Amino acid sequence: MLAFATKWSRFGGGDEYILPEFGITPMVFYQRILAMVTSTLINEVDFATRTHLREFCSHKIVQARATPAVQGSR
């Protein structure tokens, strides 16, 4: 998950690939990544990458909460 988030954050996140790849919604994905980089020591991820992912995931979560779900029209 961390490798995916690191790779795709440069391209806006790759949200359309998260559900098929991990079986979770993008919101849950970003919440899990944020929890990983803020609450535990991750030896394989350097400080700069953790900082970048923390900021990126926080932004994606805020953005998702601010954007209402699009309802299908008939």
Beta strands, then each sheet from edge to edge (+ up, - down):
end
